[in-house]
Amino acid sequence: MNSDCIRRYSISGSRRVSNYWWATIVGGGGVLFLLTGLSSYFHFNILPIIHAEKIIFFPQGLIMSFYGILGIIFSFYLALTILLRVGEGFNEFNKELGIIRIFRWGFPGKNRRIDLSYSLEDVKAIRVELKDGINPKRTIYLCVKGQRQIPLTPVGQPQTLEEIEIQAAELAQFLQKDLVLN
């Protein structure tokens, strides 16, 4: 919802294609590793595609079972973050009410709802941090009084340089605040 007085940016959080992909791949691999370890223990091929007759249970089969269990646990964790919509939310800039609202869903517990509100008067600037290299970092920060810098861009979803520049420039112009590049 974008109008002359209200800007709202949605954040997708953990519901990304890459998380679905990794949960599926790691979960499937974990199940296969666990079944291979169990096949070596029982001296019986549980699945026809597993040929574990040459795998000795101690130490190879035991280690494969351990890796399988770890893969299944990690896959379950990713599936829970997707189901619970961890990181999903929005950034709302409302000139009518004079507030900025940053909302995110977290993990279950007393801090499940992360809901921050700031007055437009408390905003000092919009800061953009750009780092290139193996692990590029492109983040837009909301700089408020008290030296606080609140990240506005989603974690783990690198945006293009052009997208970051356009979004930061539009936001700085909308809020009529300075745009600082780092």
Backbone as a chain_set.jsonl record, in Angstrom:
{"seq": "MNSDCIRRYSISGSRRVSNYWWATIVGGGGVLFLLTGLSSYFHFNILPIIHAEKIIFFPQGLIMSFYGILGIIFSFYLALTILLRVGEGFNEFNKELGIIRIFRWGFPGKNRRIDLSYSLEDVKAIRVELKDGINPKRTIYLCVKGQRQIPLTPVGQPQTLEEIEIQAAELAQFLQKDLVLN", "coords": {"N": [[0.852, -1.173, 0.0], [0.954, 1.925, -1.116], [0.824, 5.365, -0.919], [0.335, 8.926, -1.107], [0.813, 9.688, 1.494], [1.409, 7.43, 2.929], [3.7, 4.787, 3.054], [4.403, 1.432, 2.449], [6.334, -1.412, 2.866], [6.647, -4.744, 2.14], [8.053, -7.598, 3.783], [9.439, -10.67, 3.094], [10.658, -12.667, 4.658], [11.355, -15.883, 6.025], [10.101, -17.389, 4.116], [11.184, -18.195, 1.484], [12.231, -19.302, -1.749], [14.701, -20.566, -1.72], [14.902, -21.543, 0.918], [12.835, -23.453, 0.974], [13.904, -25.189, -0.945], [16.409, -25.997, 0.255], [15.48, -27.194, 2.63], [14.106, -29.389, 1.609], [16.128, -30.786, 0.128], [18.167, -31.257, 2.085], [16.672, -32.634, 3.987], [15.825, -34.92, 2.506], [18.355, -36.028, 1.88], [19.26, -36.495, 4.479], [17.453, -38.471, 5.364], [18.138, -40.56, 3.594], [20.837, -41.002, 4.353], [20.449, -41.825, 7.022], [18.92, -44.172, 6.634], [20.812, -45.678, 5.246], [22.77, -46.024, 7.222], [21.253, -47.487, 9.092], [20.705, -49.733, 7.524], [23.248, -50.831, 7.326], [23.592, -51.594, 9.956], [21.585, -53.54, 10.404], [22.264, -55.363, 8.487], [20.824, -55.559, 6.15], [19.337, -54.425, 3.216], [17.406, -51.703, 3.359], [16.158, -50.0, 1.503], [15.892, -50.545, -2.019], [17.716, -49.074, -3.522], [19.832, -48.626, -1.887], [22.903, -49.94, -1.124], [24.269, -51.427, 1.229], [25.84, -53.506, 2.051], [28.618, -53.61, 2.116], [29.344, -51.786, 3.954], [30.572, -51.231, 7.086], [29.117, -51.244, 10.278], [30.254, -50.022, 12.573], [32.855, -47.884, 12.245], [31.631, -46.494, 10.122], [28.813, -46.811, 9.418], [27.596, -45.92, 11.751], [28.424, -43.241, 11.825], [27.226, -42.35, 9.458], [24.541, -42.645, 10.173], [24.424, -40.765, 12.237], [24.969, -38.354, 10.789], [22.709, -38.433, 9.166], [20.623, -38.117, 11.031], [21.258, -35.538, 11.955], [20.851, -34.09, 9.545], [18.098, -34.465, 9.17], [17.105, -33.177, 11.453], [17.993, -30.523, 10.967], [16.584, -29.981, 8.604], [13.967, -30.142, 9.58], [14.018, -27.94, 11.311], [14.326, -25.826, 9.418], [11.894, -26.169, 8.057], [10.103, -25.536, 10.124], [10.719, -22.795, 10.557], [9.823, -21.791, 8.154], [7.085, -22.482, 8.262], [6.29, -21.027, 10.55], [6.655, -18.493, 9.691], [8.943, -16.903, 10.21], [10.667, -13.885, 10.46], [9.081, -12.591, 8.622], [7.173, -9.723, 7.697], [6.616, -6.161, 7.808], [7.523, -2.818, 6.764], [6.377, 0.244, 7.642], [5.697, 3.536, 6.746], [4.235, 6.314, 7.854], [2.955, 9.313, 7.191], [0.653, 10.675, 7.869], [-0.042, 9.907, 10.502], [2.376, 10.394, 11.606], [4.29, 8.45, 12.238], [6.636, 5.713, 12.205], [6.517, 2.356, 11.538], [7.807, -0.753, 12.276], [7.511, -4.052, 11.712], [7.891, -7.47, 12.562], [7.721, -11.047, 12.439], [8.813, -13.288, 14.894], [10.548, -16.031, 16.5], [8.584, -18.495, 18.331], [7.43, -17.557, 21.567], [7.847, -15.134, 24.212], [8.682, -12.94, 22.784], [7.61, -13.115, 20.209], [6.186, -11.42, 18.503], [7.571, -8.759, 16.97], [7.441, -5.51, 17.2], [8.054, -2.393, 16.377], [7.884, 1.087, 16.907], [8.38, 4.376, 15.811], [8.695, 7.906, 16.041], [8.323, 10.19, 13.333], [9.801, 12.444, 13.672], [11.968, 11.616, 15.134], [13.681, 10.466, 13.362], [16.819, 10.602, 11.882], [18.324, 10.113, 9.519], [18.59, 8.231, 6.425], [20.49, 5.44, 5.91], [22.734, 3.774, 3.752], [24.414, 0.803, 3.413], [26.995, -0.623, 1.689], [28.75, -3.421, 0.674], [31.005, -5.144, -1.227], [32.169, -8.253, -2.648], [32.983, -11.626, -1.715], [30.898, -12.289, 0.019], [28.482, -10.315, -0.386], [27.11, -7.304, 1.03], [24.25, -5.496, 1.286], [22.494, -3.143, 2.608], [19.802, -1.244, 3.931], [19.489, 1.209, 6.344], [17.609, 2.65, 9.009], [18.241, 5.517, 10.582], [17.955, 6.649, 13.785], [17.305, 8.912, 16.552], [19.573, 8.747, 19.309], [21.603, 7.175, 18.427], [20.758, 4.775, 17.24], [20.426, 2.258, 14.767], [18.346, 0.858, 12.575], [17.878, -1.994, 10.695], [16.311, -2.166, 7.507], [16.031, -3.764, 5.322], [15.439, -7.112, 4.054], [16.903, -10.012, 5.61], [19.368, -12.175, 4.3], [18.487, -12.12, 1.698], [19.868, -10.96, -0.831], [19.625, -7.929, -2.51], [19.64, -6.316, -5.716], [22.078, -3.845, -6.628], [20.926, -1.668, -7.877], [18.211, -1.879, -7.082], [18.441, -1.447, -4.312], [19.496, 1.177, -4.272], [17.398, 2.634, -5.517], [15.211, 2.135, -3.778], [16.205, 3.21, -1.351], [16.644, 5.902, -2.071], [14.027, 6.719, -2.782], [12.771, 6.383, -0.299], [14.215, 8.186, 1.359], [13.566, 10.565, 0.085], [10.772, 10.539, 0.391], [10.544, 10.688, 3.201], [11.856, 13.03, 3.567], [14.513, 13.255, 4.45], [18.087, 13.032, 5.024], [20.222, 11.136, 2.856], [22.592, 8.766, 3.431], [25.559, 7.346, 2.34], [27.527, 4.436, 2.758]], "CA": [[0.0, 0.0, 0.0], [1.728, 3.149, -1.223], [0.049, 6.553, -1.279], [1.111, 10.147, -0.882], [1.12, 9.849, 2.916], [1.762, 6.152, 3.554], [4.494, 3.83, 2.279], [4.494, 0.144, 3.152], [7.179, -2.374, 2.184], [6.502, -6.09, 2.708], [9.274, -8.393, 3.953], [9.007, -12.07, 2.96], [11.183, -13.486, 5.749], [11.893, -17.214, 5.74], [9.349, -18.028, 3.024], [11.915, -17.995, 0.241], [12.406, -20.524, -2.536], [15.941, -21.232, -1.287], [14.64, -22.301, 2.146], [12.086, -24.646, 0.578], [14.865, -26.041, -1.641], [17.358, -26.6, 1.191], [14.753, -28.086, 3.551], [13.816, -30.621, 0.868], [17.376, -31.486, -0.21], [18.827, -31.722, 3.312], [15.795, -33.65, 4.579], [15.943, -36.146, 1.712], [19.697, -36.576, 2.105], [19.313, -36.995, 5.855], [16.72, -39.746, 5.412], [18.952, -41.576, 2.909], [21.991, -41.318, 5.199], [19.972, -42.601, 8.166], [18.556, -45.505, 6.155], [22.05, -46.391, 4.928], [23.353, -46.428, 8.507], [20.427, -48.56, 9.652], [20.91, -50.919, 6.682], [24.529, -51.448, 7.7], [23.427, -52.191, 11.277], [20.746, -54.737, 10.306], [22.785, -56.201, 7.392], [19.697, -55.746, 5.247], [19.101, -53.194, 2.455], [16.059, -51.214, 3.617], [15.689, -49.537, 0.199], [16.637, -51.229, -3.08], [18.795, -48.238, -4.06], [20.917, -48.594, -0.905], [23.694, -51.167, -1.086], [25.069, -51.212, 2.431], [26.477, -54.748, 2.52], [30.065, -53.41, 2.295], [29.548, -50.743, 4.963], [30.653, -51.751, 8.451], [28.344, -50.315, 11.105], [31.143, -49.193, 13.399], [32.368, -46.536, 12.507], [30.994, -45.827, 8.984], [27.354, -46.814, 9.526], [27.228, -45.066, 12.889], [28.615, -41.843, 11.403], [26.175, -42.041, 8.477], [23.287, -42.476, 10.933], [24.545, -39.484, 12.935], [24.761, -37.301, 9.789], [21.313, -38.496, 8.751], [19.799, -37.502, 12.082], [21.515, -34.088, 11.902], [20.18, -33.56, 8.36], [16.649, -34.447, 9.423], [16.848, -32.114, 12.44], [18.155, -29.226, 10.305], [15.459, -29.85, 7.68], [12.801, -29.867, 10.425], [14.183, -26.553, 11.757], [13.99, -24.957, 8.29], [10.455, -26.28, 7.817], [9.416, -24.768, 11.182], [10.864, -21.357, 10.304], [8.93, -21.471, 7.031], [5.71, -22.576, 8.766], [6.037, -19.964, 11.528], [6.865, -17.22, 9.004], [9.96, -16.147, 10.939], [11.255, -12.801, 9.687], [8.092, -11.951, 7.757], [6.591, -8.529, 8.291], [6.53, -4.995, 6.943], [7.995, -1.512, 7.202], [5.343, 1.22, 7.265], [6.05, 4.929, 6.981], [2.939, 6.972, 7.813], [3.065, 10.752, 7.443], [-0.595, 11.137, 8.478], [0.06, 9.707, 11.95], [3.706, 10.824, 12.029], [5.018, 7.331, 12.833], [7.24, 4.652, 11.413], [6.256, 1.083, 12.224], [8.575, -1.885, 11.754], [6.906, -5.242, 12.303], [8.418, -8.757, 12.114], [7.403, -12.236, 13.228], [9.996, -13.978, 15.384], [10.309, -17.395, 16.974], [7.594, -18.536, 19.412], [7.879, -17.132, 22.891], [7.303, -13.835, 24.601], [9.066, -11.941, 21.789], [7.185, -13.588, 18.888], [5.838, -10.233, 17.718], [8.522, -7.656, 17.088], [6.684, -4.369, 16.693], [8.743, -1.171, 16.767], [7.297, 2.327, 16.4], [9.192, 5.567, 16.019], [8.143, 9.147, 15.528], [9.056, 10.7, 12.174], [10.716, 13.482, 14.153], [13.158, 10.965, 15.68], [14.519, 9.957, 12.273], [17.889, 11.518, 11.492], [18.734, 9.895, 8.128], [18.537, 6.89, 5.853], [21.871, 5.067, 5.597], [22.895, 2.607, 2.899], [25.722, 0.158, 3.577], [27.306, -1.478, 0.542], [30.02, -4.149, 0.726], [31.111, -6.123, -2.295], [33.114, -9.332, -2.384], [32.43, -12.978, -1.709], [29.611, -12.213, 0.715], [28.102, -8.906, -0.464], [26.137, -6.808, 2.0], [23.555, -4.31, 0.796], [21.475, -2.947, 3.634], [19.286, 0.101, 4.194], [19.261, 1.415, 7.775], [16.888, 3.819, 9.486], [19.019, 6.103, 11.677], [17.088, 7.423, 14.672], [17.995, 9.54, 17.671], [20.13, 7.805, 20.27], [22.582, 6.363, 17.698], [20.203, 3.484, 16.817], [20.307, 2.032, 13.333], [17.449, -0.282, 12.402], [17.904, -2.471, 9.302], [15.002, -2.206, 6.87], [16.031, -4.753, 4.24], [15.372, -8.493, 4.533], [18.158, -10.731, 5.814], [19.548, -13.364, 3.478], [17.974, -11.915, 0.353], [20.587, -9.811, -1.395], [18.967, -7.213, -3.594], [20.606, -5.723, -6.631], [22.534, -2.511, -6.268], [19.934, -0.736, -8.397], [17.032, -1.943, -6.22], [18.785, -0.787, -3.04], [19.61, 2.618, -4.503], [16.074, 3.193, -5.8], [14.4, 2.091, -2.562], [16.748, 4.159, -0.37], [16.404, 7.268, -2.554], [12.588, 6.984, -2.638], [12.459, 6.503, 1.122], [14.788, 9.442, 1.856], [12.772, 11.649, -0.483], [9.462, 10.496, 1.025], [10.674, 11.153, 4.584], [12.563, 14.305, 3.512], [15.687, 13.108, 5.307], [19.337, 12.854, 4.294], [20.619, 9.789, 2.445], [24.022, 8.63, 3.714], [26.133, 6.136, 1.751], [28.733, 3.88, 3.422]], "C": [[0.899, 1.237, 0.0], [0.807, 4.283, -1.656], [0.934, 7.761, -1.032], [1.56, 10.282, 0.566], [1.589, 8.567, 3.592], [2.575, 5.306, 2.572], [4.621, 2.562, 3.111], [5.286, -0.833, 2.283], [7.034, -3.724, 2.882], [7.843, -6.801, 2.736], [8.854, -9.858, 3.966], [9.546, -12.975, 4.065], [11.694, -14.833, 5.285], [11.175, -17.937, 4.609], [9.972, -17.676, 1.681], [12.083, -19.335, -0.452], [13.648, -21.286, -2.058], [15.725, -22.037, -0.006], [13.821, -23.556, 1.872], [13.03, -25.664, -0.058], [15.774, -26.76, -0.648], [16.671, -27.528, 2.187], [14.468, -29.424, 2.876], [15.083, -31.436, 0.619], [18.039, -32.062, 1.04], [17.985, -32.797, 3.997], [15.882, -34.974, 3.839], [17.294, -36.821, 1.893], [19.828, -37.166, 3.498], [18.617, -38.338, 6.002], [17.536, -40.853, 4.754], [20.179, -41.972, 3.729], [21.569, -42.178, 6.391], [19.604, -44.02, 7.744], [19.786, -46.337, 5.779], [22.726, -46.881, 6.206], [22.579, -47.568, 9.139], [20.57, -49.848, 8.846], [22.219, -51.609, 7.03], [24.427, -52.123, 9.072], [22.667, -53.523, 11.201], [21.225, -55.732, 9.239], [21.674, -56.561, 6.413], [19.457, -54.413, 4.542], [17.641, -52.769, 2.596], [15.409, -50.706, 2.321], [16.501, -50.238, -0.888], [17.785, -50.4, -3.66], [19.993, -48.161, -3.117], [21.604, -49.959, -0.9], [24.7, -51.03, 0.046], [25.794, -52.46, 2.888], [27.977, -54.592, 2.744], [30.377, -52.321, 3.323], [29.506, -51.392, 6.335], [29.96, -50.733, 9.355], [29.245, -49.426, 11.955], [32.453, -49.027, 12.673], [31.536, -45.937, 11.374], [29.47, -45.734, 9.113], [26.861, -45.921, 10.645], [27.338, -43.592, 12.507], [27.548, -41.447, 10.385], [24.821, -41.84, 9.168], [23.277, -41.13, 11.649], [24.311, -38.321, 11.97], [23.313, -37.276, 9.306], [20.39, -37.837, 9.753], [19.998, -35.99, 12.099], [20.821, -33.443, 10.707], [18.68, -33.452, 8.558], [16.287, -33.341, 10.414], [16.946, -30.738, 11.778], [17.005, -28.968, 9.335], [14.17, -29.512, 8.439], [12.831, -28.417, 10.919], [13.807, -25.58, 10.631], [12.495, -24.976, 8.003], [9.659, -25.496, 8.868], [9.537, -23.265, 10.956], [9.976, -20.914, 9.152], [7.478, -21.452, 7.504], [5.351, -21.42, 9.691], [6.251, -18.564, 10.956], [7.873, -16.321, 9.71], [10.592, -15.115, 10.002], [10.28, -12.069, 8.786], [7.514, -10.733, 8.459], [6.511, -7.394, 7.295], [7.204, -3.803, 7.601], [6.957, -0.502, 6.716], [5.772, 2.614, 7.695], [4.786, 5.751, 6.768], [3.1, 8.448, 8.18], [1.812, 11.308, 8.115], [-0.524, 11.057, 9.999], [1.417, 10.15, 12.496], [4.522, 9.708, 12.661], [5.63, 6.424, 11.765], [7.045, 3.376, 12.208], [7.028, -0.021, 11.512], [8.074, -3.121, 12.484], [7.533, -6.488, 11.695], [7.877, -9.863, 13.019], [8.718, -12.891, 13.628], [9.67, -15.418, 15.737], [9.288, -17.378, 18.102], [8.214, -18.197, 20.766], [7.315, -15.753, 23.182], [7.657, -12.736, 23.599], [8.692, -12.377, 20.373], [6.864, -12.423, 17.967], [6.861, -9.135, 17.998], [7.866, -6.46, 16.407], [7.313, -3.084, 17.228], [8.052, 0.026, 16.143], [8.197, 3.493, 16.775], [8.463, 6.764, 15.448], [8.978, 9.584, 14.319], [10.08, 11.757, 12.582], [12.013, 12.89, 14.71], [14.118, 10.468, 14.604], [15.542, 11.018, 11.889], [18.243, 11.372, 10.02], [18.419, 8.464, 7.705], [19.97, 6.568, 5.427], [21.887, 3.793, 4.764], [24.306, 2.082, 3.089], [25.921, -0.816, 2.422], [28.688, -2.092, 0.727], [30.001, -5.168, -0.399], [32.138, -7.172, -1.905], [32.419, -10.675, -2.422], [31.046, -12.997, -1.073], [29.135, -10.757, 0.711], [27.03, -8.544, 0.566], [25.557, -5.508, 1.458], [22.349, -4.089, 1.7], [21.086, -1.482, 3.734], [18.978, 0.178, 5.69], [18.463, 2.684, 8.001], [17.662, 4.329, 10.693], [18.091, 7.0, 12.504], [17.914, 8.005, 15.806], [18.464, 8.483, 18.664], [21.093, 6.829, 19.607], [22.069, 4.982, 17.289], [20.108, 3.435, 15.305], [19.522, 0.743, 13.141], [17.504, -0.721, 10.94], [16.491, -2.61, 8.744], [14.911, -3.274, 5.787], [15.997, -6.162, 4.811], [16.753, -9.134, 4.64], [18.204, -11.928, 4.873], [19.005, -13.262, 2.074], [18.69, -10.729, -0.261], [19.833, -9.209, -2.581], [20.038, -6.643, -4.507], [20.953, -4.316, -6.164], [21.514, -1.462, -6.709], [18.676, -0.708, -7.52], [17.27, -1.219, -4.893], [18.833, 0.724, -3.218], [18.247, 3.268, -4.708], [15.228, 3.236, -4.531], [14.89, 3.106, -1.528], [16.479, 5.594, -0.791], [14.928, 7.641, -2.414], [12.212, 7.212, -1.184], [12.98, 7.814, 1.705], [13.992, 10.635, 1.334], [11.387, 11.712, 0.172], [9.502, 11.063, 2.444], [11.311, 12.54, 4.682], [13.724, 14.329, 4.514], [16.917, 12.886, 4.429], [19.555, 11.366, 3.976], [22.131, 9.703, 2.591], [24.496, 7.298, 3.129], [27.383, 5.726, 2.506], [29.326, 2.837, 2.542]], "O": [[1.529, 1.551, 1.01], [0.094, 4.164, -2.652], [2.132, 7.63, -0.78], [2.576, 10.92, 0.841], [2.11, 8.609, 4.707], [2.191, 5.131, 1.415], [4.907, 2.607, 4.307], [4.955, -1.053, 1.118], [7.274, -3.831, 4.085], [8.667, -6.635, 1.837], [8.002, -10.248, 4.765], [8.912, -13.984, 4.372], [12.385, -14.925, 4.27], [11.616, -19.008, 4.191], [9.385, -16.969, 0.861], [12.078, -20.381, 0.196], [13.638, -22.516, -2.001], [16.309, -23.111, 0.144], [14.075, -24.605, 2.464], [12.966, -26.854, 0.248], [15.901, -27.984, -0.693], [17.239, -28.558, 2.55], [14.579, -30.475, 3.508], [15.108, -32.64, 0.871], [18.431, -33.229, 1.05], [18.529, -33.765, 4.529], [15.998, -36.03, 4.46], [17.371, -38.041, 2.041], [20.44, -38.22, 3.675], [19.119, -39.237, 6.677], [17.622, -41.96, 5.285], [20.524, -43.152, 3.792], [22.248, -43.146, 6.733], [19.95, -44.976, 8.439], [19.8, -47.553, 5.97], [23.198, -48.017, 6.268], [23.172, -48.511, 9.663], [20.558, -50.938, 9.417], [22.294, -52.838, 7.03], [25.107, -53.119, 9.32], [23.047, -54.503, 11.842], [20.657, -56.816, 9.102], [21.586, -57.685, 5.92], [19.381, -53.376, 5.201], [16.748, -53.395, 2.024], [14.229, -50.964, 2.081], [17.688, -50.498, -0.692], [18.724, -50.957, -4.227], [21.057, -47.681, -3.509], [20.966, -50.992, -0.699], [25.829, -50.58, -0.152], [26.317, -52.488, 4.002], [28.561, -55.372, 3.496], [31.539, -51.976, 3.535], [28.518, -52.029, 6.7], [30.173, -49.527, 9.23], [29.024, -48.219, 12.047], [33.141, -50.032, 12.497], [30.802, -44.976, 11.604], [28.907, -44.656, 8.927], [25.839, -45.248, 10.513], [26.458, -42.793, 12.825], [27.023, -40.336, 10.439], [24.05, -40.96, 8.783], [22.26, -40.436, 11.671], [23.549, -37.404, 12.278], [22.758, -36.204, 9.066], [19.485, -37.09, 9.381], [19.033, -35.238, 12.24], [20.257, -32.357, 10.839], [18.063, -32.464, 8.162], [15.284, -32.649, 10.238], [16.089, -29.882, 11.996], [16.506, -27.845, 9.257], [13.377, -28.688, 7.984], [11.801, -27.744, 10.943], [13.062, -24.627, 10.856], [11.895, -23.935, 7.737], [8.655, -24.864, 8.539], [8.564, -22.534, 11.142], [9.44, -19.806, 9.161], [6.729, -20.527, 7.19], [4.241, -20.891, 9.627], [6.053, -17.568, 11.651], [7.673, -15.11, 9.795], [10.999, -15.443, 8.887], [10.621, -11.022, 8.236], [7.382, -10.721, 9.683], [6.357, -7.615, 6.094], [7.426, -3.775, 8.811], [6.692, -0.405, 5.517], [6.156, 2.844, 8.842], [4.311, 5.877, 5.64], [3.35, 8.786, 9.337], [1.887, 12.295, 8.847], [-0.891, 12.0, 10.701], [1.589, 10.269, 13.709], [5.358, 9.971, 13.526], [5.201, 6.385, 10.612], [7.363, 3.314, 13.395], [6.913, -0.196, 10.298], [8.192, -3.231, 13.704], [7.697, -6.577, 10.478], [7.612, -9.646, 14.201], [9.625, -13.034, 12.808], [8.642, -15.954, 15.324], [9.131, -16.356, 18.77], [9.369, -18.519, 21.047], [6.421, -15.27, 22.487], [6.993, -11.7, 23.569], [9.4, -12.036, 19.425], [7.224, -12.435, 16.79], [6.988, -8.653, 19.123], [7.754, -6.415, 15.182], [7.126, -2.731, 18.393], [7.673, -0.017, 14.972], [8.702, 3.585, 17.894], [7.705, 6.644, 14.486], [10.19, 9.374, 14.287], [11.098, 11.939, 11.915], [13.037, 13.572, 14.757], [15.249, 10.089, 14.911], [15.198, 12.167, 11.61], [18.443, 12.372, 9.331], [18.04, 7.617, 8.514], [20.588, 7.326, 4.679], [21.144, 2.851, 5.038], [25.278, 2.824, 2.945], [25.112, -1.719, 2.209], [29.675, -1.38, 0.913], [29.07, -5.966, -0.502], [32.887, -6.994, -0.945], [31.392, -10.84, -3.081], [30.132, -13.65, -1.576], [29.353, -10.036, 1.685], [26.173, -9.355, 0.919], [26.282, -4.546, 1.204], [21.324, -4.759, 1.573], [21.932, -0.592, 3.634], [18.29, -0.685, 6.233], [18.618, 3.669, 7.278], [17.734, 3.649, 11.716], [17.524, 7.968, 12.0], [19.074, 7.641, 15.997], [17.819, 7.448, 18.833], [21.373, 5.766, 20.161], [22.877, 4.094, 17.015], [19.763, 4.418, 14.649], [19.988, -0.337, 13.507], [17.214, 0.071, 10.043], [15.59, -3.107, 9.42], [13.81, -3.646, 5.382], [16.469, -6.392, 5.925], [17.654, -8.834, 3.856], [17.2, -12.611, 4.675], [19.059, -14.237, 1.325], [18.182, -9.608, -0.221], [19.46, -9.908, -3.523], [21.198, -6.505, -4.117], [20.212, -3.691, -5.405], [21.27, -0.486, -6.0], [18.137, 0.364, -7.247], [16.412, -0.477, -4.415], [18.276, 1.466, -2.409], [17.968, 4.326, -4.144], [14.598, 4.252, -4.237], [14.081, 3.788, -0.899], [16.122, 6.423, 0.045], [14.607, 8.748, -1.981], [11.437, 8.114, -0.866], [12.273, 8.482, 2.46], [13.772, 11.604, 2.061], [10.887, 12.796, 0.473], [8.617, 11.819, 2.845], [11.309, 13.155, 5.748], [13.892, 15.264, 5.297], [16.798, 12.59, 3.24], [19.135, 10.478, 4.718], [22.868, 10.464, 1.963], [23.905, 6.251, 3.393], [28.207, 6.571, 2.856], [30.341, 2.236, 2.893]]}, "num_chains": 1, "name": "protein.A"}
